[in-house]
Amino acid sequence: MASDSAYFFLRDLALILGTAALATVLFQRLRLPVIVGYLAAGMLVRPLIHSPETIRILAELGVVLLLFSIGLEFRLRRLVTLGPRVALAMVVEVGLMLLLGYGAARAFGWTPLASLLTAGIVAISSTMIAGGTLADIHADRRFRDIVFGVLVMEDLVAVALIAVLTTVAAGNALSGAELATMLGRLGMFLLLLVVAGMLVVPRAINAVVSLRRAETTLVAGLGVALGFAVLSYVAGYSVALGGFMAGALVAESGRHRIVAETIRPVRDLFAAVFFVAAGMLFDPAALAEGGGWAAAVVLTGVVLAGKTLGVTAGVFLAGYGTRDAIRSGMSLAQIGEFSFVIAGLAAARGSRAAGPLFAVAVAVATATAFITPLLARRADRFAAWVDRKLPHPVQTVATLYASWVELLVSPKPRPGPEARRKRLLRFLVLDAACVTAVIIATSVAYRRLPLWIGTETGGSRPARMALLAAGALVALPFAIGLVRTMHRLATSLAESALPRPAKGVDQGLAPRQSLTAILKISLVIAVGVPLTLLTLPFVPPFGVLGVVAAYLLVLAVAFWRTARNLDQHSRAGAELVVHVLSKQGHSGDTGMFEVVRGMLPGLGAIVPLEVQPGSAAAGRTLGELNLRGRTGATVVALSRGNQRDPAPTSRTRLEPGDLVAITGSESAIGLAAVLLRARDTSLPPSGTGASVLPGA
C-alpha cells in the first residue's frame, strides 16, 4: 500500500537523520571528521533500513547538491588567476596517484576496467575533509590558498574522470578510438553547457537574488542544479557533472556566496544522507572476496604515502617552499566524496568491475579521514625534521628556489623572449602529441597485425618486430625534439628569472644552472606523466614510465652537481654579506646591501635584521628556533660586535642585538622577521608575515 511505503520511507529517513545527528555530535566532541561519523552511522543502520533503493535516490540528490556547492567555489576567472603553478602541483600529484592506483590494482590481478576505476578512486582528495582539517589546525591564509588551489584543480580532473568513467563503466573494453570519441563528445557537451549557460544562468540568478527573497533564491538554485543534472544524465554522463557545471555557472553571476549560504542547510541535509548511504553500502563480506581487505590496506598506504609525496613534490616545484609543500602533502592525504561517486559508477551500471570496489573505497576513505588530521597536526614538526635531514646543497637550493619562482612569475616587459617561450611551448605540445600518437598507433597496429595479414600470432612475429622498429624510427625525431625543446624552454625561463649580464663576470651562473636543472625536472614530469597516462591502456605500464624515470635519474645527477656548485657559490657570497653586515652595524644604512644584492643575483632577497631584546628568539640556537624549517628563510651571516660568522649552524645561538642577514622569498623573510622580533615564537595567523624593510 502507498501508506505503508510512505511509512517505511519516513521511518528510514528518521533513522538515518537521527543516527547521523548523534554521530555528528559525538565526532565533533572527539575532534574527528564528521564525514567519518556519517559513514559509521550508515554501517550501523544498514540492517534496519527497509527500502535502501529510496535512500540511494536521496543520496544521488546529495551528490548533485554537493557538487553544486563545490562548483560555486570554482570560478573560471579563478582558474586563470591560479595559473600554471598550482596546475603543475596538481599534475604531479594526480598523475602519480593514477599511476600508483592503476599499478596496485593490476598487481592484485584486477581487470583493466577495475584498475582504471581504482586509479580514479585514489587520485582525488576530499574537499570536505581537507577543509575541516584546515579549520581544526587554524591554518593561515597563504596555506589555505595553496591547498584549496590544488583542490580546485583536482575538482576539474575529478569531473572529467567521472564523465569518462561513467561511459567506460558501462562496458569492459577500452580502445583508443572509443576513448577519443568519448573525450570529443564530453568536450562538445561541456562547451554547449558553458556557452548556453553563460547566456542564461548568471543573468537569471542575478535577477532572482535582486528580489531579496531567500525562498526564491533557494528554489532557483536547486532548480538550476537539478536541471543541469537532468541534462547531464540524458546526455549519458553522471548527474555529478551537471551539478558541478551548474555551480560553476552560478558562480559567474558574482552572487555565489548568497546562493551558497541559502542552500547550505539543504545541501548539508542531503550530503549527510549521501555519506550515510555510502556507509550503508559498505559490506565487510565484500572485502573478503578477491583479497578486498588486503587491497584496502595496500591502497590506504598508497593514498597516505603517494599523496603526501605527490602533493609535496608538486607544491615545492610550484615554488611554495619546503614547509608549505610538506604541510600541503600531509593535509591532502585522503580520499572522499569524489571517490565514492567513482566507486559507485561500476555498481550503478551493473558492471563486473564493481566487486569489492565500493567497500574498498569506503574502507580507505574512513582510514585516511581518521589519519589525515593527525598528520596535519604534526606537519610542522615533520617539515623541520625533513629540513634537518636534507643534504646542505639541497637545503641551499630549497631555500632559494621559492625566490627564483617569484622572479620567474613577476611580469617583465620583454616581448621578444616571451614570444620565443610561447613558440617553444607550442613545439613542446606538438612533439609530445606526436610521440603519443606514434606510440598508440604502433601498439594498436602491433595487436591487429595478425588479423590484417591473415596469419597466426607466431607467424607474424617478424612483421611485428619490423613494425616496432618502424614505430621507433618514426617516434625518435619527435622524442629528440621533445628533449631539446624542454632544454631550451628551461634555459629560457631560467634566464628570464636570472638574466645573463651584458658584460663582466656572470655571478648568477650557479643559481641559474640550479634553476635550469629544476625546471628541466618539472617539465619532464609535466610532460611525462600525461604521456604515460595516455599510453597506459596501449603499452605495458613500465614502458613509457621506465624511459621517463631513466631520464629523470640523469637529470637528478645533473641537479646534484649544480646544487653543490651553488652551495659553494653561496658560501663565498656569505663572506661578502657578513663583511657588509659588520660595516653597516646598527646605522640602518641599506645602501651597501643594495649593492650586495646586485653583486649576488640569485641568492634571494638578502635582508639584514636585528634580534630584538626581549624577543623569544634571543638566547635560542638556530636549531631550537628552526627558522628555515618554519619559515623557509635562512640565516646566511651573523654579526655580533667584532665577531663575524659567515656560516651560522644550527648550534649558533642568537643574542639580543645580533645582526643577521636573511635570505629567501619575500614571504619567508616576512615570517622570519616576525620570529626574530616577537616575544613568542608563534607565527601570525595570516601566515604571510609583516612586510620587512631592510635595516635593523
N, C-alpha and C positions, 0 to 999 in steps of 0.2 A: 504494500500500500504506500501511497505517496506520503501519508503522515508518518509511517514508520521510517521511510527513507529520510524525511526531514529530521525525525528524532535522532536517528543514528548519526546523521551528519552533524547536528548541533552537539550531540554528546562527544563525538570525536574531536570537534573543534574546541570545545570547552576543555577536554582532557589535554589536548596539545598546548593550548594557550596557558592553562593553569600550570602545567608542568614546566613550560618554558619560563613563566614568570618566576617560579620558585628557583629554577636553575640560574636565572639572571641575578637574583638577589644573592644566592649562595656563591656564585663565581665572582661577582663583584666584591663580596666580602673577602674572598680568597685572593683577590687581585689577579685573577686569571681571565683570559679572553672569554667574552660572553659567547662567542661562536662555539667554543668547546662545550659550554653548558647546553646550548641548543642541541648539539649533536648527541650529548649524553641523554638529554630528555627524550630525543627520538628513539634511542636504543631502549629506554625504559618503557615507553608507551607502545612500542611496536606490537607486542602480543595483544594489546587491549583494543586496537583500532579495528572497527567493523568494516569500513569502506576505504581502504588505503588509496584506491584509484581516485576518489574525490579529493583526498588530501594532496595527491600528486598534481591534480589540476590547479589547486590553490598554490602549490609550490611553483608551478610554471608562471603563475601571475607574480609570485615573489621574484622569480628570475628576471622578468620583464622590468619590474619596478627597480630592482637592484641595479640592473644595467642602465636603466634610465637615469638613476641618480649618479652613477659613475660618468655617464655621458654628460650630465650637467656640469661636472667639474672639468670636462675637457673642452677646450676651445681651439678652433683651427688656428686662430692667431697665436695662441699659446704654443702650439707646435712649432711655429716659426721662431718664437722667442727662445724656446728651449734649445733649438739649434742642434748642430751635429755632435756637440759634446755629450749630452745625455743620450742621444741616439747611439753613439759609439758604445757607451756603457751598456745599453740595452742589447745591442747586437752581440757583444761579448758574452753577456750573461745568458740570454735566452738561447743563443746558438750553442753554447756549451751544454746547457741543460737539455736541449733537444737531442744532441748527440749522446749524452750520457743516458738519458731516458730510453732512447731507442736501442742503444747498445746493451743496456742492462736487460731490457725486455727480450731482446734476441738471445741473450745468454741464458735466459730461462726457457728458451725453446718456444716462445710465443710466435704467433704468425706476424707477418709484416704489418697487417692492419692493426692488430692488438698492440704491437710495438709502437706504431705511429700514434695511437691514442695515448699510450703510456708516456711518450715523449711530450705530448701536449699537456698531460696532467701535471707533470713535474716542472714544466717550464715557467708557469705564471705564478707570481706571488699574490698574496691576498691583500687587497687594499684595506679591507675591514680590519684584519689582524694587525697589519703594519701600522695603520692609523691609530688603533688602540694602544699598540706598543709604544709609539712615539709620544702619545698623551701620557702614558704611565711614567715614562722616564723624563718627562718635561723637556723634550728635545728643543734645541734652539732653532731659530727661523732658517738659518742657512742650511742646516742639516735636513730640516723638513722639506725645503725646496728641492734638495738633491734627491731625497728618497721619493717624493711624490712626482718629481720629474721622470725618474726611472719607471715608476708605476704607470704614469700616463702613457709612456711609450709601450710598456708591456700590455696595457689595455688594448692598444691598437693591434698589436700582434695577436692578442687573445681573440679579438673579434674576427680577425682574418682566419685564425686557426679553427674557431668554431664554425665559421661559414664553410671552410673547406672540408673539415672532418664530418660535418653534417651530411655532406654528399658522399664522402668516402665510406662512412659507416654503413651506408645502405648496401654495399657490396663487399666483396673480398678481393677484388683485383685492383691493382694500381698500374696505370700505364701513363707514359709521358703525354700522349695525345689527350687522354681524358683529363689529366691534371691541367694541361694548358687550356683546354676548353673550359674547365671549371673556373680557373682563375680569370679567364676572359669574361665569363658570364658574371662572376662576382664583381669584377671591376665595372662592367656596364650597369649592373644593378645599383651599386653604390653611387656611381656617377648620376644616375637618374634620380636616386633619392636625394642626393645633395643639391642638384640643380633645381628640381621641383620643390624640395623642402625649403631651400633658401628663399624662394619666391613667396612662399605662403606662411611657413611656421613662425619665423621671427615677427612678422607683421601681425599675425593673429594673436600671438602671445602678448605682444605689446598692447594691443587693443584690449585684451581681456584683463591684463594686470592694471591697466589705467582705470578700470571700473572700481578698483579698490574693494572688491568683494572676495573674501577668502574662499568661500564655497565655489564661486565661479572659476577662480584660478585653479582650485583643486580638480574640479571636474574637467576643465580644459586640459590640464596637464596629463591627467590619467587618460583622457580621450586620445591625445596625441600619441602617448606611449603605446596604448593598446592598438591604435590604428596602424602604426608603423610595424608593430609586432605581427599583426594580421597580414600586412603586405609582405613582410619577410617570409612568413610561413607559406603563403600562397606561391611565392617565388621559389620555394624549395629550400629555404635557409632556416636557421634557428630563430625562434622568437627573440632570443637574447640579442641577436644582431639588430633587429628592428628597434628594440628598446634602447640600445646604445645610440643608434643613429638619431632617434627621436630626442634623446637628451642632448646630444651634441648640437642639433639644430635649434632646440630651445635655448641653449646657452648662447647662441649667436644673437639672440634678442637683447642681451645685456640684462635681462631680468631673471637670470637663472637662480640667483640667490633667493629671491622671493618665492619662485616656484619650488625650489628645493626645500625651503622651510615649510611651505604649505603642505607638500606631500609627504614630509618626513614621517609623521605618525602612521600614515597608511603604508608607506614603504617599510618602516620598521616592523609593522604587524605582519605583512606578508613575507618579509625577509626572515622573520622568526619561523614562520610556517615552513619556508623553504629549507632552512637548516635543520629544523626538527624532522621534516620529511626525508632529508638526506640521512640523518641518523637512523630513521626507520628502515631505510634501505640497506643499512649495514647488517650484513648477515655473517656471523662468525663461521657458520658452516661453509660459506662460500670461500673463506680464506683457507679452509682445509683442503680445498680442491686445487690441484695443479700447483702446489707449493705456494699458496697465497700468503701464508704467514711469513715464509722466507722472503717472498717478493716485497711484502710490506716493510720488513726490517731493512732489506737492502735499499729499497727506494727511499726510505726515511734517511738513511745515511747519505744517499746520493743527493737528496734535497739539501740537507744540512751542510754537507761539505761542498757540493757543487755550487750552490747558490752563494754561499759565503765567499768561495774563491772567485766565482764568476763576477759577482757584483763588485767585490773588492778590486779585482783587476780592471774591470771596465770603468769604474768610477775614478780609479787612480789614473788610468790612461786618459780619461777625460779632463784631467788637470785639477782635481779637487783635493789633492793631498792624501797622505797615508792615513792620518787619523780619521778623516771623514770617509775615506774609502772602506776602511775596516768596519767602522760603525755602520755604514750602509749595508755592507755584506751581512753582518750579524743581525741586522734588523729585518732583512728580507728573506731569511732562510726558512720560508714556509710556503705552503700552498693553501688554496681556499676555494672561494666561490666559483671562479672560472674552472677550476679543476673538477668540481662537482658537475658543472654543466657539460664539460667534455666527457667525463666518465659516464654521464647519463645518456650520451648520444647512442652508444652501442646498444644499451638496454632498450632505449626508446624505439630504435629501429629493428629490434629483434635480431641483431647481428650475433653471429657466433663469437665475435670478439668480446662480447660482454663479459662472460665468465666471471672471475673474481674481481674485475677491474674496479667496480664501484666500491666494493668492500675494501679493496686495497687503497683506493683514493681516500676514503673516509678514515681509514687507519693512519695513513701517512699524514693527512691534514690534521687529525687530532693530536698525533705525537708532536708534529712540528709547531702546532699552535701552543702547546704546553711549553716547548723548549725555547721558542724564539724570544719571549720576554726575558727569560733567564740569560740568554746570550746577549741581548741588547743591554741589560744592566751591567754586564761585565765587559762590554766592548771597549771602554776607555782603558781599563787595565790590560786587556789583551793587546790593544794597539801599542801601549807603552812597552809591553814585553816584546812584541814583534820588532819595534823600533830598536830596542837594545840588542836584539839578536842579529840584525842586518849587518853585513859587512860594511865597513866605513865608506868605501867608494859608493856603495849602493845608497847609504844614508845621505851622502852628499847629493847624488842625483835626485833622490826622492824629495829632498828639501827644496831644491832649485826648480824642479820640473813644473810645479804649480805656477811659479813666477814666469817661466817661459811660456806657458799656455796663456797667461794673462797678456803677455806681449803679442802672442800669436793671434788672439781673437780681438785685440784692440783695433779699431778702424784706422786704416792707413791710406792716405790719398796717393796711391801708386797704381794707376790703372794698367800700366804695362805688365808688371809681374802678376797682377790679379787675373788679367786676361790669359796669361800663359798657364796659370794654375787651373783655370776653368777648362782650358783646352786639354791639359794633361788629365784632368778628371774625366773628361769625355772619352779620351783614349783608354783610360783605366776601365771604365764601364764597358766599352766596346770590346776590349781584349778579354775581359772576364766573361762576357756574354758569349764570345766566340769559342773560348775554351770549354765553357759549359755545354754549348750546343754540340761541339765535336765529340765530347765525352758521351753525352746522351745518345747521339746518333750512332756512334760506333758500338755502344753497348746494345742498343736495340737491334742493329744490323747483325751483331755477333750472335744474338739469341735466335734470330729468324733466318739466318743464312741457310741452315739445312733445309728448311721449307722452300726457300727461294730456288735452290739449286737441285732440289729433289733427291737428296742423299741422306743417309743416316748420319747421326752426330759424329761418330768416329771417322767416317769417310770424309767429312767436311773439315777435319782438323787443319790440314794445310791451308785451305781457303780462309779459315778463321784466323790463323796466325798471320796470314798476309793482310787480312782486314785490320787486325790490331796494329800491325806495323804501319799500314797506310794511315790509320787514325792518329797514331803517334806523330807521324811526319806532318800531318795537316795541323795538329794542335801545337807542335813545337814552336813555330814562329810566333803564334799568338801568346804562348806561355812566356817566351823570351821577351816579347814586347811588354807583357804584363809586369814582369820583374823590373825591366828597365824603366817603365813608366812609374812604378812605385818608388824606385830610387830617385828619379828626377823630381817627383812630386814632394817626397820627403825632404830633399835638399832645398827645393824652392821654398817650402814652408819654413824650414829652419832658418834660411837666410832672410825671410820676411820678419821673423821674430828677432834674430840677432844678425843684422846686416854686416857684410864684409866692409872693412874700412877702405876708403878710396886710396890711401897710401899709408905707409908705415907698417909697424908690427901688428899682426892680427891677434889682439888679446882675447878675442871672443872665439878663437878656433876650437879650444877644448870644449866649452859649453855647447857650441854649435854642433860638434861631432856627436856629443851625447844626445842632444835633442834629435838629430837626424836618425840616430840608431833607434830611439824610442818611437819616432814617427814611422819608421820602416816596420817595426814590430806591430804598431797599431794598424797600419794599412794592410799588412799580411793577414792579421786577424779579421779586420773588417771585410776583406775580400774573400779570404779562405773559408770562413765559417759559412756564409751564404752559399758559396760554390759547393762546399761539401754537402750541405743540406739539400741543395737542388739535385745533386747527382746521387744522393744516398739510395733512392729506390732502384737505381740502374747499375751501380757498381758496388763491389764489396765495401763495407763500412770503412775499412782501413786503407782503401785505395788512395783517393784524393787526400784524405786526412793524413796519411803517412807522409805524403810529399810536403804538405803544409807544415807538419810537425818537424820534418827534417830541415826545412828552410828556416823555421823559427829557431831551431837549435843553432844553426850557423849565425843567425842574427844575434842570438843571445851571447855567443862567444865574442862577436864584434862589439856588442854593448859593454861587456865586461872590460874590454880593452879601453874603450873610450871613458868608462867610469873611472878607471884607475888614473888615466891621464887628467881627467877633470879634478880628481881628488888632489893630485899633486899640484895642479894649477891653483886650486882654491887655497891650499896651504901656503903657497908662495904669495898669493894675494892677501892672505891674512896678515903677513908680515907688514905689508904696506898699510893695511887697515889699522893695526894696533899702533903703528907709528903715528898715524894721523890722529887716532883717538887720544893718545897721550899728549900730543901737541894742542889739540882742541881744548882739553881739560873741561872745565865746567863753564866755559865762556859762552856757550850757546851759538858760537860762530859755526855755521854749517857750510861755509864756502868751500873748505877743503874737502868735505865729504862729497860735495857735488863733483869736484874734480876726480875723486876716487871712483865714483860710480861711472864716470866716463872712461876711466882707465881700465876698469874691470867689468866690461859688459858681460852679461850672462850670469853674474854671481848674485843676482837678486837685488831687491831694493834695500841696500845696506843702510841701516839707520842706527844712530847712536842713542842709547837710552841710559838713564841713571837709575840705580836701585835706590828707591826712596827709603829714608829712615822710617822704621816702624812698619814697613811692608812685610807681608808674610814670607816674601822671597828672601829677605835679609836673614843671614845665618844658616841658610839651607844650601846644600850642594845642588848642582845642576841635575844630578841623578835623582835626588829626592824631589826636586821641583818638576822633573820630567817635562821640561819646556818643549822640546822637539816633539815628543810623543803626544802632548796635549794640544799643541797649537800648530805644529808644522814649521815653526821658525827655529833657527839655530843660532847659538852664540858663536861667532867666529873669532872674536877677540875681546880681551878684557884689560882694562887699565885701572890700577889702584895706586895712586900716588906716583912713586917712581917705578913701580912694578909693571911689567908688560907681559902679557900672556897671549901669544898669537894662536894657541891651540888649546883652549879650555876643554877639559874632560868631564866626565860625569862626577868625578871626585872634587872638582873645583868648587869651592864654597864662595857664595856671594856675600858681600858685606855692604852695609849701608854706605852710600856714596860711590860705590863702584860704577865705572863707566863701561858699558858693554856695547859691542856692535852686533846687531841682529840682522840676519838676512832671511829671505823667504818671500812669499807672496804678500800682497798688501793686507789681506785679511789675517794671515798668520802673524804678521808683525803687530797688527792691532790687538790680537788676543795676547801676544807676548807682553805688550805694553801694560795691559790690564794686570797680568800676573806679577809683573815687576813693581807695580805701583800700588796694588790693592793691599788691604790689611788682611784679607783672606785669599786663599788660592783657588776659589771657585770662579769659573768663567761667567761672564754676563749672560743673562737669559737670551739676548738676541743672538749670541753666538758669532757676531760679526766683529766685535771689538770696537774700541773707540778709534777715531782717526788719529794718526800719530804724526806729529810734526817733528822733523829731525831736530836733534838737540836735547839737552837734558831737561 
